[in-house]
């Protein structure tokens, strides 16, 4: 079962905005007071084309603000030699980020958005509740910040999931946890996947 979540961009967005929007959206989505700090790691490929740990580094705020994802005449931010991963403070797992322009393969699946949305951010998480829900927040937050659409391979609601893109604010309204319990971020992520039990991937417990 795929666990990717995607957000469309009518215009480009920086990595800094992506992280900030994700944390704001996760607070709204889960009803928690505190969302872990989200760190972005940059990795490069070695001469053999493989990602290497010794070339990994944590990006500072200035670098996050300098990297712009998607948009006309703007480098995609993720090319054959570069790779970005997002981590949540206190958890060992990562989320991979890829960027697809709307004039490339992804536009074929959602042609009604072509011409109005310049790119999609695609987040592939480790298969744990925290990373799966955090990836939803990253995709939904970016789309929400730019007035875009949210799409996911998870079945979150009858009208949302498995290749059905909807406006980001509508997606948030469909999936926001109604009951606020003052729980930890990890517990809230687990409860989110329990509420939307069809979305829980095998091995995510």
C-alpha positions, -999 to 999 in steps of 0.1 A, spaced: 0 0 0 14 34 -10 15 61 17 25 91 -3 8 125 1 11 154 -24 3 191 -25 0 212 -57 15 246 -61 -1 274 -81 32 292 -75 66 283 -60 73 279 -23 104 279 -2 115 250 20 112 274 50 75 281 41 69 244 35 81 235 70 63 264 87 30 257 69 33 220 78 36 227 116 6 252 115 -15 227 96 -6 198 118 -17 218 148 -51 224 131 -53 189 119 -46 171 152 -56 197 177 -23 195 195 -5 223 213 30 213 203 43 199 169 79 187 168 105 208 151 108 197 114 144 194 102 154 193 65 184 173 55 202 177 22 221 148 7 241 145 -25 248 115 -46 283 101 -48 302 92 -80 283 59 -82 249 77 -81 240 65 -47 230 87 -18 257 88 8 254 95 45 288 113 47 275 140 23 244 147 44 239 180 63 212 197 82 200 229 65 199 261 85 171 287 83 188 308 57 193 278 35 156 268 39 146 302 28 169 302 -2 156 269 -17 125 275 -38 105 245 -50 85 245 -83 75 275 -104 84 288 -138 121 293 -144 129 281 -109 150 249 -104 129 221 -91 150 219 -60 153 181 -63 175 170 -92 194 139 -100 223 149 -78 203 164 -48 180 149 -23 160 163 6 146 145 36 125 158 64 127 146 100 107 153 131 127 161 163 127 132 187 119 106 160 145 86 140 125 82 108 125 104 76 102 116 49 115 119 13 106 149 -8 103 149 -46 91 177 -69 71 170 -101 64 198 -125 29 199 -140 43 198 -175 58 164 -167 44 130 -160 22 139 -130 1 163 -151 -13 133 -171 -32 121 -140 -47 155 -131 -51 173 -164 -77 197 -150 -50 213 -129 -25 216 -157 -18 252 -165 -30 265 -132 -7 245 -109 30 247 -116 43 217 -96 34 190 -70 54 183 -39 54 145 -32 62 133 3 71 96 9 73 88 46 87 60 66 57 37 74 51 48 110 21 68 123 42 98 131 59 100 97 27 91 77 7 119 94 36 144 93 38 138 55 1 146 53 8 178 71 37 187 48 17 182 16 -15 197 30 3 227 45 22 236 13 -10 233 -8 -29 253 18 -2 281 19 -4 285 -19 -41 278 -24 -34 245 -41 -49 210 -40 -41 180 -18 -39 144 -30 -30 112 -12 -26 75 -17 -43 70 17 -80 65 19 -89 93 44 -125 100 35 -150 89 8 -142 119 -13 -106 122 -5 -78 97 -12 -63 74 -38 -58 98 -66 -87 122 -58 -73 158 -55 -94 184 -36 -87 220 -25 -65 220 5 -89 238 29 -116 212 19 -92 184 27 -84 199 61 -121 202 69 -127 166 59 -99 152 81 -95 174 111 -98 155 144 -131 167 160 -121 158 196 -92 176 212 -77 156 240 -45 174 250 -24 144 240 11 141 228 20 145 191 28 108 187 -5 98 204 -24 122 182 -9 108 151 -18 72 161 -54 83 169 -56 101 135 -48 68 117 -72 49 140 -100 74 132 -93 70 95 -85 33 99 -86 26 61 -55 49 59 -34 29 83 -7 11 62 5 -23 71 33 -20 96 24 15 106 14 5 142 
